[in-house]
Amino acid sequence: MTLEQKIGQFFFPAVFINDTEENIQETERLIKEYNIGGLTFFHSRASAATNYESKKKVEFNDDSFQRLKDLIVRYQKCATTPLLMSIDAEWGLAMRVEKTPQYPYAITLGALPESKTDLVYEVGKQIGLDLKSAGIHYNLAPLADINNNPNNPVIGYRSFGSNKEKVAQFALEYLRGMSDVGILGCLKHFPGHGNTSVDSHLGLPVLEENLEQLLENELVPFIKGIENQVDSIMIGHLAVPALNEGKETSATLSKNIIENLLRERLGYDGLIISDALNMHSVSKLYDIKGQLEWEAFNAGNDVLCFAENVPEGIQEILKNASPERIEASLERIMKCKQKAGLFDENPTAITDFDFKITAELNRKIADYCITDIKNKNNSILVFNAKNRERLAKLSVYKTIDNPFFKTLGTVLPSPEYAIENAEDLINTTLIEDLTPFETLIISLYIPKAKPLNNFELEDSVLTFLGELFQTKKCILYVFGNPYALQVIPNLEFTTGIVEMYQDFAEFQESAAEQLLQDKKGRGTLPVSITTI
């Protein structure tokens, strides 16, 4: 390789599974002309997080998985040096691709007992196998961020929780599962994105901790990862003034954070990848094309993720970087490519994914993560509701045709009602319909995992639930982000609360069976909830 071709290996531009032929051909041109090192796949341009404010509608495509496989083959054919194919698949390919296996969020896994880390390993392994079936080599996951700020708009449900030791242990198990099937992993977002209140896709979060505090908490999972030879570490777009002479410079552009702290103090010599360089926390800093890519490389990143200025970035690095630094980064990338099997003469056969295995694994996780937040003999109460004539079920944000009600109905038949959205409360007879009933089993399906706009829980729905809690014996099953409990009024008046984390069919069925069999939940809340 020429020096320019070597530098090309540092660039991982974004590619979109559902894109125009014109854009696909432009990517092929980049591969052929600039010898880029890899690609990072997203569903579509409208789905990218930085397009949030544009409100572009994501068009779903049932053929996305086949398109992904076909594009990978097509792009590899253009490459002189095999491309390292990457994707952000924290909870599986389903994070980016329709009709592919989906696994629970990290916050759900964080509710598992520490004795069940084997299930976290299995999630990593199965995600790895699913990625392999598409031709992906590198998963930009899991998070090593400690979830210690309930107002965090972007980490939350993506973190294993607020306990640093558990986050470290579970992240390592996830990585080990992927590694055992030949998929590279990545701990992110160094030096820790958990205790922030700004979404770095849209602005620059600032971490106020000093080095001593970071070493005590945020950095623990990363240090454990380094001790266990993690394949790569992603640098987050967040400022840590205490590590940067008081300046609010993004960690991705800070030599103090990457070279001085991560490389020298913590002794990490593996691959370092930037967070996406299109994110607004850094993308608008420089007017000259290519300068951002040079600054990120100069700060210590080996891989420039979602680089938008490939030709200009290559020229800036060529002009400014030492040959020794170029060789060092190239060596790390080639080592990862070798580990991923890109230079193998006989690559391993690709197998299709198995939805049955995914369903069985999700059911095991559901059984062990059920968390009793408040349990005053829930089962006895519903079975003794005056010969069940005073018992009803209420589904919120789903119809009555849901797995939770179906499973309960086989043993515990009762009238069923639903509120699918706030409009269902306008000119409704629901209040009168519920009047005869003393006990309600309420299944609440949290509309969104992110906290924006109260998780999309509408005010009138919250008010209605708050009134029910005060006037009925209510047993509340929450299928979604546990942080949503903080915005639900009058929870202190409920008779029982059970947190289920996901609305997958396996989780709903497990919840119903737990109630029918009067079993204690075996999970624990992985985060602190202030209102309970």
N, C-alpha and C positions, 0 to 999 in steps of 0.2 A: 504493500500500500504506500502511496505517496503520503506526505504529511497532511495534505488536505483530506485525503480519503480516511486517514486515521481520525481526524477531527470529526468527520462526518459520522463516525460511530457513536459520538456522544449525543446525537440528536434523535429524540423519540417524538416526532410530531403526532398529533392526534389524527385518527382516521375514524370515519363514521360508517357504521354498518349499512345504514339506510341513507345513501348519498347519490348524487347525480353521477352519470358516467363521466362528465367533464371533470369533476373533482377527483374521481378515482384515477383518471388518466394523469392528472396533475401529481397525485401521490406516486404513481409509477415513474413519472419523470424525476421526482426528487430522489427516489431510490436509485435509479440508474445513474443520474448525474452527480449525486453527492455522497453515495455510499453510506447512507444513514444507517444507524445501528439497530433501530427497532421502531415499532409502532405501538401506540396506545389506543385501544378501541373504545369507542362510545357508541351508543345506540343511534343517535342522530344529532344534527346540529341544534335542533330545538331542545334536546334533552340535556345539553351541557349546563352545568350549574350556573355558569356566568351569564347564561341567557335568561336567567330567572326574571329579571326586570322587563324583558321584552315581551313576556307572556305568549311566546310562540307556542302553538299547540303541537304536542308530540303526536305524530301519526304512528299508530301501532301497525306492525307487520308480522303476520304469522310465519313468514318465511325468513325472519331475521337470522335464525340459527344457521340455516343453509347458506344464506348470503355471507355470514361471517366465515364459515368454512371455505366457501368459494373464493372470497377475497383474500384469505390467508394464503391459499395455494397460488392465486394470481400474483400477489405481491412478492411472495418468495421466489417466483420464477424470474422476477425482474432483478433480483439481488445477486451481486457478485459475492458479497459476504452474507451468510445467512442472517436473516432478521430475527431479533428477539421480540416475540409477540407478547404484548402485555395488556392487561385489563384490570380495572378496579372491580373486583367481585367479592366484596366483603362477606355477603350472605349468599354467594353463589352467582352463577351466570345470569340468573333471573334479575340481578341488579341492573343489568344492561340489555338482556336479550329475552324476548317473550318466549313462552312455552318451553322453558328450561327449568331444571330443578332449583327450588328455592329452599334455603335453610334458615333457621332462626337468626334474628339479629344478635349482635354481641351482648347486648344488655340481657337478653333472654338466657344466653349461655351463662352469663354471670350470676344468674339466680340458682344455677345448679350447685349441689353440695360439692365441696372440694374432693370428695371421694369419687366423684363421677367425671374426672378430667378425661377419662377414656372417650366420653361422648364428644368432647371438644376436639380431641384428636381425630375422631371419626368424621366430624364435620370438615376439618381441614383436608383429610384424605379424600372424602367424596367430592369436595369442591375441586381438589386437584385433578381427580379423574375426569370430572365434567369438563374442566378447562382443556385437558389433554385431548378429549374427544373432539374439540373444536380446532386444535392446533395451536392453542395458547401455551406459552412456556412460563409466564411470570405473572403472579397475582400481586397487585399493589395493596396488600393486606397482610396481617390484621392491624388494627389500631393498638398502640401501646399507651394511648392517652388515658389518664386517670380522670374519671367522670366526677369531678368535685365542684361543679358549678351548675346548679339546676337551671340557670338561665342561659346556658350555652346553646346558641341557635343551630349549631351544625354538628356537634360531636354526640352528646346525649346517648341515644339508643345504639350508636355505633361503637361504644366503649363497653368493655367487660364490667365496668363498675367503678366504685370509689375506693376500693381496697387495693393498695399498690401491689401487695404480694399476690393477690388473686389475679389481678390484671396481668402481671408478669407470668405467672404460672399458666394461665389459660392461653395467653398469646403464644407462649412457647409450644404448648400442645398443638395448637392450630397450625403453627409453622412446621412442627415435626410431622404432622399428618400429610401436609402438602409435600414436604421434602421426601418422604418415604415413597411417593409415587412420581418423583422427578420434577416437581413444580417448584420454582423459585418463589420465595416470599419476601415480605418487606414490612418492617416495623415503622409506624408513622404516628404522629407528626412531630419529629424532634424539634425542640427539646420538651414538647408537651403542650397539646392544644386543649386540654380538659378544662383548665380554670380560666376560660376566656368568655367574653360575652358578645363578640363580633364574629360574623361569618367571613372567613378570609377569602371566600369567593368574591365578596363584595367590598370588603374593607380590610384594614390591617389591625388585627387584635394585638393588644399589648399585655404581656405577662409581667406582673410587678414583682415577682419573687427574685431574691438574690441567689447566688450560686449555692450557698449552704442549704437554703430551703429547697432548691431544685434537686440537689443531690439526695436530700432526705425523702423526697416524694416523687415529683414528676419524672425524674431521670431513672428511677429504680427499674422499671420494666425494660428500658433501653440498655441499662448496664447488664441486666440478666441476659438480654438478647446477645449482647457483645460477648459475654462469657460463653455463650452457646453457639458462637460463630454464625449469627444471622446473616442470610445472603445479602441483604441490603437494608439501608435505613433511609427513609424519606424525610427531608427537611421541610418543616412547616413554614408557611407564610405568616409568621408572628414575630413581633418585636419583643426583645428582652433587654431593656435599657441597662440593667445591672451588669449584663455581660458585654455591653457594647459601648462603654464609656459614656453612658447616659443617653445615647442616641436611640431613636425609635426606628432602627433599620431592620427590615425583615431578616429573619434568620437565614433565609435562602441566599441572601446577599452579604452575609457577615462572615468574614474570615475568623473573627474571634469565636464565633459559635461553632463553625464547621471545623476549621483547622485547629484552633487552640483547644477548644473543649472536646469535641467529638473525636478528632484524630489523636491529638497529643495527650490530653488529660485522661480520656476514657480508653484510649488505646485501640480505637476501631480502624481496621485496615481494609474493610470490605467495601462494597459498592455503595456510593451515596448518590441518591436521586433527588432532584428538586421536586417540590409539589408543582402542579401545573402552572406553567409560566404565562398562561392566558388569564389567570385569576387577577381580579381588579386590584388586589392589595399590592401587586408589583407591575402589572402589565402596562400601566399608564405612567410609569416613572421616567421613561427615557423617550426622547423624540427621535433619536437616531436608531434606525433599524439595525439590530444585531448587538447593540450595546447591552441590553438586558441579558442576552445569552452569554456574552463575555463576562459580565459582572457576576452572573451566577456560577459560571465555570471558575472564574478567578477566586471566588469565595470558597471553593472546594467541592462543588458538585461534580460528579463524574458524568451523570446522565441528566440531560435537559428535557424534562417531560413537557409535552404539549408546547414545544418550541414553535413559534409562529414565523420566525425569520431565519430559515435554514441557511440560504446562501450568504446572507449578510453576517449571520452569527459565526459561520465557519471562517469568513475572512477576518473578523475581529479577533477571534481566538488565534488564528494563524499569525496575525500581526503582533499580538501581545504576549502569547503564552510561551513558556520555555519548552524545548523539546523533551526535557526530563518529565515535566508535569504531564505533557500529552501522552508520553509512553506509560506513565504510572496509571492514568485513568483508562487508557486503552487495555492495559493488562488486566485491570479489574473487570472490565466489560467482557473481555474474551474468556476470562476464567468462569464467569457466569454462563456465557454461551456454551462453554464446554460442559459445565455441570448439567445444563438443560438438555444436552444431547444434540446440539445443533451441528456438531462435526462428526457425529457417529455415522459410520458407513451403513449400518443396519439399524435404522430407527425403530423404536418399539411400535407395535401395531396399535392403531387407534381403535378404541371400542366405543360403542354407543353408550349414553348414560341410561341409568335404570331408575325410573320414577318410583318403583316399588321399594328399592333400597332407601331412597330419600324419605319416603312416607314412613317406613319402619323406624328410621333413625329419628325423624321428627317426633314420632309418637313416644319413643323412649325419652327424648328430651322433655316433652310435654309432661310426662308422668313425674319426672324428677324436679321440674322447676315450679310446679304449682306452689304458690305462696299464700298462706293464710295470713292476711293482714289483721283480720278481726273474725273470730269464729266463736259464736255462742251457741254451740250445738246446732249448727245449720241444718244438718240432716234430720235430726230429731224434730226440729221445728217444722220442716216442710212435710214430713210424713205424718205429723200429728195435727195438721192444720184443720181441726174439727172435721175429721173424715175427708179431708182434702177439698171440701166444698168451699172453703174460704181461701183457697190457694189459686193464684194466677201467675202467668209468666209474661214478662214484658221485654221485647227486643228493641234496642235503641241503635239506630243507624243500620239495621239490616231487617229484612222481612222475617216473618215467623218461620219461613222455610229455611232454617239453618241447622247445622249438625248438632249444636248444643240442645236445642229444643227437641229435635228428632230423637236423640239418645235418651233424654229425660222422659220423653213421652211414652216410651215403651214400658216404663215402670210407674211413672208419675204423671198420668194424663191430667190436664187441667186447661182451662181457657187460656188462649194465647193472644197477645196484642203486640202491635209494633208501632214505633215512631221511626220513620225512615229519614225524616228531616224536619226542620222547624215548621214547614208548611202543614205538616200533619197535625200540628197543635192549633191551627186556625179553624174555627168553626167545627171543632171536634166534640164528640160525645165521650171521649176517652175517660175524662175525669168521672163522669157518671157511670161509665161501664166498669170502672175499677172500684167504685164505692162499696160493693158487697164484699170485697175481698180483704182479708185481714193480713195475709202474707203474700209478698211478691218476690219471685225470683227474677232479677233484672240482669239481662246480658247487655253490657255496654261495649260496643265496638268502636274504639277510638278512631276517628276518621283519618288522621294523619299522624305519622311518627314524629314529625318535627313540631316544636312548640309554637311556631308562628300562629297568631290568631287563636290562641288557646286550643291548639291541635285541631282546629276547625270544629270544635264543639260549640254549637250555637247558643247564644245567651238564653233564649227562651227554653231550649231543651235543658240547659243546666238549671234554670229556675224551676222548671217542672219537676226535675229529679229531686232537687232540694226540698220541695214541698212534699213529695212522696215519702222521702226519708223521715220526715217529721210526723207523718200521719199513718204510716203502715210499717209492718215488720218487713224490712227490705233486706234481701240477701243479694249483694251486688257482685257480679262476676265481670271483671275488667279485661277485655281482650285488646291489649295495646300497650303503649308506652306507660310505665307506672308513674312517670312524672305528671301525667294528666290528672292523677288523683289530687294534685295541688290546686286545680282550678274547679273541682267539683264541690259545690257547697253542702254544708250540713252532714258531712260524712259521719260525724260523731253520733248521729241519730240512727245510723244503719245498725241492723242486727248482725250482719256478717259482710265481710269484704274479702274476695279472693282475687288475686292478681294472676293473670294468665299470659301476659306479654304479647302473644300473637293471636291472630284470628284464623290460622290454618285449621282445616277440618280436624286434624289430629289433636290440636289443642282444645278445640271445642268438645270433642268426644271424650277426651281425657278429663276435662273439667266436669262433665256430666256424670261420668262414672265415679269420680272422686266424691261427688255429692251423694249419689245413690248408694255408694258403699261405705259412706261415713269414714273416709280416710283422711288422715291429717296430711296437709301439704308438706312436701319434703324440700321445697325451695326456700330461699331467703332473699329479701329485697337486696339487690346489688348496689343500691344508691339510697341516700337519705331522703325521706319524704317529710317535709316540715309540718304538714297540716294534720297528720294522723297521730 
